Amino acid sequence: MRLLKTSKKKVIVLTLALTIVLSLWYDEALLKSIKDRRLSLNLGDGLCEWRAAIQHNDNGFPRDASFQKTIIAGYPSGDKRLTFVQLEGLTGLSARDEWDFKFLGMTNQPFIKANYPHHEGIWGWGDVGDQVLLVVSDIKKVMIEYHDILWDIGYAQTFEEAYERINNLYKDEEAGVHENPPVEDFLIWRDLRVFDEIHWYSWFIDYYMEAGLMRDMFSHNLTVPGQWKMAILPNFFTKHEMRFGRFVDPGETVTPSYDPMCDTLANGCYPSLVIDPVKLVDHAYGPAEARKLAELINGTDGFEDWMIEEEAWECVWNELVVEKKGIKTFRDRVDLDYDSYTYSFELKNEMWNEVNRLIEKYEVKEDQVAIDLVNILTGHREELGVDTPVDPISYEELMSYHLAFPPFFPNQKMFKSDDDFFVNAHLKYEDLDASNIDSVIDRRRAHFEEEMAAKRERNVDVKYFDAPGWTSLPGAGLSSLTPYASRKTARIKYHSSPGVFATSNKSRDVAALFSSYIHIDRTLKKICITSEGGSKLFLDNVLRVNNDGLHGERRVCADITEGVYKLDLEYFKGSGGKSMLMLEFGVNEDRLRVVPTRSWASADSARKFRQLIIMEERLEEDLRTLKETDLMGPNTRAEFNRRKKLRNGDLQDDRHLGKPPKFDFSNFDEILQERKSDQLKIARDKFGA
């Protein structure tokens, strides 16, 4: 009897096995899916082999599977990349950027990397998200990494600009891209943006920890939807236009409003998990932090056939972090010296106060997400090294700081319109109807897109000339001759070569005239031409660099000062030797780099720059004569004079803030109106605007 039962069991097992084999045999799609999947392999006994994740357009990608989709949200930096590569390694499924969903189309990738609602982000994934994983970066380091990314992509302001330069991220010197941004570039960006970004950082964390509650990012007060929607678009609106006080009166009670996009997430915007990227790559704490990621998705919808076995989880972390397999991250920049990118005490003090504000706000909560967040932020606060913090600068002082130094946002051009929103920017904005706010944003977006279209056209014009038997450039200039061809280029960077020069279609007896406008920022002191063959550089029609004649590779430099200049670069190559031409600038002759695309300007840029110089000179004079009783005088004047001393090298930027004087800012909007009117009057007097 026992033998009969055993035989029946064997028959049942064999039948089931045969059924499974036959079903696989006849389901070619499933067979192909299994064959093409590039899952990390569990080799047993805690061993594994990491494999790159499958992309949405690869054969075998589960386009129709139902996954629980995770939004990997964090302040702009490389830390989200450190996080999603772990999830990719555990599942073999790739992540996708929020902008790709918006502009390249929807896919079924289950991990969505997001900067939203930071102004670098966009809610591009529609209503397919389920839960939020919040990546909490170290505030001091994240500003450096954010700038590093911006520098790699040429400070792109549109998706198209960023997408065409995305391969520059984390490239090394051998690939033709400087590995790390020059310190002077960071310092310029720091002075323009970091005060703002400190507040964006803490506001970003508040947004998720309060499930999408709308707050003003500078005052952190509850705000109305109209102001919130405009404030997340700082490319479109100046601080003067979108300031909190223009929408909400002092003492006015604001009804809490929530971002409606959070309703599209199955679990809402409150994080299901917070991750410390510093711990994630720490050899002591990393495996435990990575396990949290694995547990977040293990057993959820769609991952049953894709999740690697638990015994291999730590091995996947080891492959990515210790063995450094997979895509490049910030950890591959081994010589990135964070200490060389410095902050003044006032900036670190502001960071300390914002981080401390978050700690005190959420340490009273008892859920695990809040507890983990407070623990992470406490470590970041200690890393700042601010032993004796002072009071942070006020919202009004932050605004007055920016009023002293137009423009209010890098590369931003003032919008011109006859609509009430622009004309009455000094008044409270009363028409808060949602459709009207959207129409204001749409008009400004159209203006911005026009500006970006014009910016894309700011290349270098190139004209080519025949140069038979030349031994030097013509005294009357190449512009006096007739070119045989005209082209455009983005960079004047042509390495030594015996072949065809640039896009001239000629390898000998050829001359070229490069014409454009160039923006020189205040940190640059030298501009140089390196050429084989004769070359001359004219700025505003004045000869600044003379490297003429027949010669081998030779560099000649000239001093340069801040400004926007008309540029004409003449070059010729004779009948023999190689061709070579390179235009570079830098802080000195030992620290040169090829002029990047973002430095090309336009005739309009030159005019605007001259206007700003005149307005700054007028403003400086105004600041000198302000009475001590004037509300904005002492604070703005002190900051202006401090920055002037810094530029002249008369002051080290390491002083501590004293206690700021207490002012009555109840009439702040009236003061803004007066200051704005003064600036507009200056412009009209000087330029007839």
C-alpha positions, 0 to 999 in steps of 0.5 A: 500500500505504501509503495502504491502511494509513493508511485502515485506521488511520483506520477503526480510530480512528474506530470506537474514537471512535464506540464511546466516544461511544456508550458515554457516550451510553448510560451516563447515570450516567457522563454525569451524573457527569462533568457534575456533577463540580466539579473544579479546571480545568487551563487549561494553561501553569500556569494553573488555576481552583479549584473547590470539592470535591464533597460526598458527597451531591452528584450525581456523587459516586463512592460506589462507587469504590475509593480509597486513603484517607488519614488526615490526623492532627494535634493539634487545630488549624486546620492539618489544614484547611490540609492537606486543602483542598490535597488537595480542590483537587487532586482535587475530592473532599471531606474528612470529619471522624472524628466525622462518620463515627462519628455521621453515617454512613460515606461514601466520602470519601477524606480523613479528618481525625483528632485520634485518639488525642488526647482530642478525637478518635475512631477513627470511620472503622472499617477503611476507612483506608489510610495516615497523613499526619501534620501537625506543628504548631508547639507554641506556636501550636497551643495558641492555635489549639486554644483558639480552636476550643474557644472558637468551639464554646463549649468543647463536650464532646460531638459534639452540642454541637460539631456545632450550633456548627460554623458559628461556626468562623472567623466574623467580627464581622459574623456576630455572633461575636467574631472572636478569643477574649478573652485572659482566656479563654485564660489561664484555659484555659491555667492549667487545661490547657496543662501537660497538653496539652504532654504530649498533643502530644508523646505524640500524635507518639510514637503515630504515629511508633511505629506505635500503641505505648501509652505513658503521656502524662505519664511517656512510659513504656510502659503497659498497655492498661487505663491507656491506654484510660482515659487517653485519656478525661480527661472520664471519669476524673481524673488520680488515678484513671488515673495511671500509678503505679496500674497499673504498679509502680516498676521493673515491666517492661511488655510493649509493647502496640499499639493494635489499631486500627492493624492496620485501616490497610493501611499501619499507623499509621506516617506515609507523610508528615509535613507542616509547615503553616507551610511549606505556606502560606509563599510560598517553601516552600509549592509544594514542600510542596504537591507532597509532598501531590500525590505522596502520592496521585497514581497511587494507587487511584481517583484516576486520573480525579480528579487534576488534571494535574501542570502545574496543581499549583502553581496550585492551591496559589496559588489556595488560599494566595495568592488565599485561595479556598476555605473559611475557615482560621486565615489568614483571621483576619488580626488574630489576635495570637499574642503577646497570648496569653502563656505563662510561662517554665515553660510554654515551658520544658516545651514546649522539653523535650518538643520536644527529647525528640522530636528526640533520640529520632528524629534517630537514624532514617534514613528520610525521615519521621523526617528530615522530622519532626526538621527540622520540630521543630527549627524549632519548638524555635528559635521557642520562644525558650528560650535557657537551658532548665532541667530539666522538671517531673517527673511527680510534680510535675505530679500534685501541681500538679493536686492543689492545684487541684481539679477535675482537668479543666474542668467535670468532676464527681466520679464516685460509685460503690461499685465497686472501681475508684472506691472503691479509687482510691488502690490499684494496680488489679490487675484488668486484664482487657480486658472489665473495663476496658471495663465500667469505661469504660462505667459512667463514660461513662453517668455522663458522658452523664447529666451532659451531658444535665443540662448541656444543660438549663441554659438560662434560664427566661423568664416573660412578664407583661402590663404595661399602662400601667407606668412602672416594675417592680413593687416586689414583683417580677415573681415575685409576678405570674402569667405568661401564658406561659413559655419558655426561651432560651440568651442574653439578647441582644435588639437594639433593635426596634419589633416583638415582644419576644423570644418574648413575642408582644407588642410593647408593654405586656409584662414578662419575668422571666429566671431561671437560675444564672450562673457568673462566673470570676475574670477578670470584674469587671463585669456590665451590663444595656443596655435600652430600658425598665426592667430590674433584675438580682438576684444571689442575691436582692440587687439589683445593677443598677437600670436601671428606668423608661421610657427609651431605650437605657441601660447600667448596670453593677455590680462582680462577683466570682468565683462561681456566683449565682442570677440574676433579670433583670426587664424591661418595655417600655411602650406606645411606643418600641422594645424592647431588652435585653442582659446582658453581662459583661467585665473592664471596661466597655470590654470587654464581651460577651454572656453565652454559653451556657456560663456558665449553671449550675445550683443544684447548680453553686452548691453545688459551687462553695461546696464547692470554695471551702471546700476550697481555703481549707482546703487553703491553710491546710494548705499554710501549716502544712506542714513543710519536711520534708513531701514535697509541702509546698514544691513545692505550697505555692510554686505555690499562693502564686505563683498567689495573688500572680498573682491579686492582681496582686502578681507578674508571671508571667515568672519562670524556674524554678530547679532543683527540689529532688530528692525521693524519690517512691517512696511517691507513691501513699501520699501521694496516698491521704493527700491524697485522704483529707484532702479527703474528710474535709473534705467529710464534715465540712462537708457530711455527704457 
